[in-house]
Amino acid sequence: MTDALFTVDRDWRLTFVSRGAERLLGGFRAPLGRVLWDVLADLGIDSTEPDLGTRYRRAVADAAPAGFDVHWPTDRRWYRMRLVPVVDGLTVYAADITERRLREAGQAAAERAAAQRTARVTELTTALAEALTMRDVVNAIAQRVLPPFGASGFVVQLIEGSVIRIAGSVGYGRDFLDTIEGSSVDDVSPVSEVYQSRRPVFIDSPEEYIARYPSMGWRPSAASKSAWAFLPLTVSGRAIGCQVVSFAEPRHLNGEERALLTALSGLTAQAIERARLYDTEHTRAKELQRGLLPRGLPALRSVTAAARYLPASEGIDVGGDWYDVIPLSGARVALVVGDVMGHGLAEAATMGRLRTAVHTLADLDVPPAELLTRLNDLVSDLGDDFYATCLYAVYDPVAGRCVFARAGHPPPAVVRPGEPVRFPGLTPDPPLGAALPPFETVEVELPAGSLLVLYTDGLVESVNQDIHRGMRHLASALSVASCRPGAAPGPAGLERMCDEVLAELLPEKQRTADDAALLIARTHALAPGDVAVWCLPDGPIAAGEGREHVREQLDRWDLEPLVITAELLVSELVGNAIRHGKGPFGLRLLRGDGLICEVSDTSPTTPRIRHASETDEGGRGLQLIAALSQRWGTRYTAEGKCIWTEQPLP
């Protein structure tokens, strides 16, 4: 009998012991007549299998057969014990099931490994489906493929023409990757073999690598790798490159592992192709966004400005946020910020239209409320699906005053020197496309050195905080940044302030799903000595007096080279005002970014250039003004109109 068999009587004395049972119960010593519990105690089974005796007694007490597996301590093998109660005691059968247990354990381990690999593949499939960029694809593979295979490196090599390009890698040094980048796919190498045959190549050791590719024999030691799986990347029947999974030690991949890696390379190829398209579209979208935003802010004496645009952290669609700084007549400046609701090319195109319209209306010196009214008409004509918010502000450095109107947009932040942050005009009008004009106009005093901060809702509003909390956060960030010791008042200081505010409100790890724009302007008042104002009489002598005032003032400003041209311009402006306008008449000179000459009257009539014929004795005044000045125009005032010219300073 190969199995162990022994019997005990009612006193638990051994009455029969087979040879197999003798080995089980302590070797070849004859245990007949001994009490079973004494034998088990000698073997130390009470300490290793304390429930064994309890099971024996229960089988006798229940008078019912029982069976269980036990790991026997003497030979460290597994036995299946069958307990059969009989009239005068108990019969115990013990069959050695160690090999079966090992097979079952191996099978269970293989099933667990297969389940883990299946779970990894499922996770990888999900991760690759969500991956947007090439970096996302590489990270997904590094996290979900390398660990279960015990791999130490991964690299994606794409073929452009006949040149190898490294698209992403993990576990490789930059120096080694540089030796591959730009090499030819026509060279004899495993990558070339995989690319041309579209079949995987598996190499188990450095010796095998060197034997197959002698000219590349230096690569294993240079990369510190000892085994490789070179897998083809194929999309729609077209080979695009090769991905390499490498190991730090020699490794032979079995058939199942090779099949799984080959299957994963197909998933990777699809994800890489999507990532390449995404990266291309993302680059184009950012180029479009940069083209729609100002290339740079103008350098003006009225304000020093700095701006930032932060695109959304998700998606490739361009946003509709924009900002601008527009020089106006009279040394004034317009500051504007807007946001077209939504993302995409249609919204970006709408943003471009609105920005162009704002520039056109600003050139006409349209007041803020009227400008928003015209923008509202423009957005309404685009359809019911388009809405936009906008804030348009005009700062006058002579009066030290800012006038603004807004349509559905957050209020500006105002920081006067030595005062806390304020948000004037908290009640907004509806957004463009849904508003019913007129729009409310808000006027605030801005002494020299004040900060006017314009922004879009992406800076202060997100799913984690409402706009009011975000505005309080913005006020706190501005207070800290503006009061920081050594905060420079010039452009560099404002640039640094923009960066600090963005870092505080939109940390890199908490990027929002919306675009954000920020425009900070520091105001500068025009010095009283740079402004000269006169009242002119109603009559022909007005032109002569105007020329005399200009001549004397330019002499005081050391601008003699401009005298002759300025006198001609003043003569034409005053002459037209006397001839076509109504008094009283005024003359103002401003020394700002250029020499500005303004003549005002109370008539609402707008002057227009006309083409005079050769025989006409007049009608060339505005042509002369346009030829002599850098720019000129007309703006309406509460009293009438003002015609102005600007000459560049020498």
Buried (B, 14 or more C-beta within 10 A) or exposed (E): EEBBBBBBBEEBBBBEBBEBBBBBBBEEEEBEEBBBBEBBEBBEBEEEBEEBBEBBEEBBEEEEEBEEEBEBEBEEBBBBBBBBBEEEBBBBBBBBBBEEBEEEEEEEEEEEEEEEBEEBBEBBBEBBEEBBBBEBBBBBBBBBBBEBBEBBBBBBBBBEEEEBBBBBBBBBEEEBBEEBEEBEBEEEBBBBBBBEEEEBBBBBBBEBBBEBBEEBBEBBEBBBBBBBBBBBBBBEEEBBBBBBBBBBEEBEBEEEBBEBBBEBBBBBBBBBBBBBEBBEEBEEBEEBBEEBBBEEBBEBBBBBBBBBBBBBBEBBBBBBBBBBBBBBBBBBBBBBBBBBBBBBEBBBBBBBBBBEBBEEBBBEBBBBBBBBBBBBEBBBEBEEEBBBBBBBBBBBBBBBBBBBBBBBBBBBBBBBEEEEBBBEBEEBBBBBBBBEBEBBBBEBEBEEBBBBBBBBBBBBBBEEBEBEEBBBBBBEBBEBBBEEEEBEEEBEBBBBBBBBBBEBBBEEEEBBEBBBBBBBBBBBBBEEEBBBEBEBBBEEEBBBBBBEBBBEBBEEBEBEEBBEBBBBBBBBBBBBBBEEBBBEBBBBBBBBBBBBBBBBBBBEEEBEEEEEEEEEEEEBBBBEBEEBBEBBBBBBEEEBBBBBBBBEEE
